[in-house]
């Protein structure tokens, strides 16, 4: 078994479609600049309301990834 070192970062995704889409957008963006993504955890969800309807979602997630070993 390999001994990995992990790092976690916190980011916020947003979407006009849904909270799930906000998570997907955050992961898509993170995967373009961070390698070895392994997991995520939802920390917070919030949204804005307009005329009684959800206008926009924001979801804060922590992302875990393995650090490159030398």
Rosetta silent file (secondary structure, phi, psi, omega in degrees, C-alpha in Angstrom):
SEQUENCE: XXXXXXXXXXXXXXXXXXXXXXXXXXXXXXXXXXXXXXXXXXXXXXXXXXXXXXXXXXXXXXXXXXXXXX
SCORE:     score description
SCORE:     0.000 S_00000001
   1 L     0.000  135.796 -178.527    0.000    0.000    0.000 S_00000001
   2 L   -83.720  139.881  175.843    1.287    3.413   -0.955 S_00000001
   3 L   -91.388  105.628 -179.793    1.630    6.162    1.653 S_00000001
   4 L   -97.744  152.610  171.144   -0.012    9.231    0.114 S_00000001
   5 L  -110.755  132.001 -177.006   -0.049   12.777    1.372 S_00000001
   6 E  -114.395  153.157  174.463   -3.301   14.650    0.787 S_00000001
   7 E  -130.187  146.963  176.054   -4.184   18.318    0.696 S_00000001
   8 E  -121.000  139.084  173.938   -7.639   19.916    0.974 S_00000001
   9 E  -126.744  161.821  179.365   -8.719   23.246   -0.446 S_00000001
  10 E  -118.812  129.045  178.028  -12.015   25.093   -0.209 S_00000001
  11 E  -136.905  166.646  179.282  -13.709   26.632   -3.248 S_00000001
  12 E  -123.004  125.654  174.389  -17.158   27.953   -4.177 S_00000001
  13 E  -102.751  154.855  179.180  -19.042   26.906   -7.297 S_00000001
  14 E  -138.003  155.462 -178.850  -22.047   28.727   -8.677 S_00000001
  15 E  -162.977  148.111  171.688  -24.881   27.960  -11.084 S_00000001
  16 L   -88.675   -9.271 -174.182  -28.245   29.258  -12.207 S_00000001
  17 L   -89.397  -56.829 -175.718  -29.398   25.649  -12.771 S_00000001
  18 L  -166.215  168.938  176.201  -29.004   23.742   -9.478 S_00000001
  19 H   -67.592  -37.670  176.513  -26.821   23.090   -6.442 S_00000001
  20 H   -60.994  -41.221  178.912  -25.543   19.898   -8.106 S_00000001
  21 H   -66.382  -34.452  176.717  -24.544   21.894  -11.157 S_00000001
  22 H   -62.417  -40.615  176.312  -22.715   24.388   -8.908 S_00000001
  23 H   -64.065  -46.453 -179.577  -20.654   21.475   -7.501 S_00000001
  24 H   -60.281  -40.118  178.957  -19.971   20.172  -11.013 S_00000001
  25 H   -65.034  -41.051  178.442  -18.832   23.615  -12.171 S_00000001
  26 H   -63.263  -45.207 -179.634  -16.469   23.926   -9.191 S_00000001
  27 H   -66.518  -38.909  178.414  -14.974   20.468   -9.829 S_00000001
  28 H   -61.449  -45.306  179.746  -14.626   21.135  -13.556 S_00000001
  29 H   -65.752  -44.511 -179.363  -12.748   24.355  -12.878 S_00000001
  30 H   -63.366  -38.773 -176.898  -10.540   22.796  -10.191 S_00000001
  31 H   -68.612  -17.257  178.049   -9.642   19.814  -12.392 S_00000001
  32 L   -78.106  -17.700 -179.220   -8.233   22.140  -15.051 S_00000001
  33 L  -125.992   -9.501 -179.210   -5.516   23.381  -12.673 S_00000001
  34 L  -123.298  131.185  178.828   -5.173   20.701   -9.962 S_00000001
  35 L   -93.942  161.215  172.583   -4.088   17.122  -10.594 S_00000001
  36 L    63.015   37.671  175.696   -5.027   13.961   -8.692 S_00000001
  37 E   -62.048  137.701 -175.899   -8.426   15.087   -7.360 S_00000001
  38 E  -121.833  -38.104 -177.726   -9.788   12.360   -5.072 S_00000001
  39 E  -157.426  167.666  172.277  -12.925   13.525   -3.207 S_00000001
  40 E  -141.316  156.755  173.855  -15.126   16.467   -2.320 S_00000001
  41 E  -137.164  133.064  179.139  -17.356   17.367    0.595 S_00000001
  42 E   -79.424  125.057 -177.893  -20.147   19.925    0.541 S_00000001
  43 E   -98.627  -41.052 -174.700  -19.637   22.462    3.323 S_00000001
  44 E  -154.679  143.593  173.015  -22.354   25.021    2.637 S_00000001
  45 E  -125.753  140.508  175.996  -25.184   25.721    0.191 S_00000001
  46 E  -154.509  166.905  179.956  -26.864   29.044   -0.361 S_00000001
  47 E  -158.624  165.956  175.610  -28.749   30.867   -3.059 S_00000001
  48 E  -104.396  152.282 -175.679  -30.338   34.095   -4.073 S_00000001
  49 E  -119.630  137.026  175.409  -34.082   34.560   -4.461 S_00000001
  50 E  -138.182  125.376  179.905  -35.920   36.688   -7.000 S_00000001
  51 L    53.825   38.337  176.782  -39.715   36.947   -7.184 S_00000001
  52 L    79.558    3.330 -179.772  -40.065   33.954   -4.854 S_00000001
  53 E  -119.589  155.956  176.328  -37.897   31.670   -7.001 S_00000001
  54 E   -70.607  123.981 -179.287  -34.295   30.527   -6.742 S_00000001
  55 E   -95.946  -37.246 -173.305  -32.252   32.767   -8.991 S_00000001
  56 E  -156.076  141.912  177.307  -28.736   31.478   -8.358 S_00000001
  57 E  -107.106  144.702  168.426  -26.975   28.738   -6.350 S_00000001
  58 E  -132.635  130.207 -179.391  -23.609   28.912   -4.563 S_00000001
  59 E  -129.068  123.611  176.532  -22.078   25.790   -3.033 S_00000001
  60 E   -91.154  128.232  178.495  -18.896   25.746   -0.945 S_00000001
  61 E  -129.679  152.572  167.697  -16.939   22.512   -1.212 S_00000001
  62 E  -102.846  136.065  179.587  -13.680   21.130    0.106 S_00000001
  63 E  -117.022  130.857  176.475  -11.683   19.160   -2.439 S_00000001
  64 E  -104.941  139.868  177.280   -9.077   16.578   -1.476 S_00000001
  65 E  -145.967  154.639  177.664   -6.214   15.608   -3.743 S_00000001
  66 E   -82.515  139.764  177.215   -3.006   13.633   -3.504 S_00000001
  67 L   -86.516  146.705 -179.732    0.197   15.606   -3.556 S_00000001
  68 L   -66.880  128.288  177.246    2.902   14.583   -5.952 S_00000001
  69 L   -93.266  150.836 -176.947    5.589   12.507   -4.262 S_00000001
  70 L   -97.335    0.000    0.000    9.200   12.882   -5.266 S_00000001
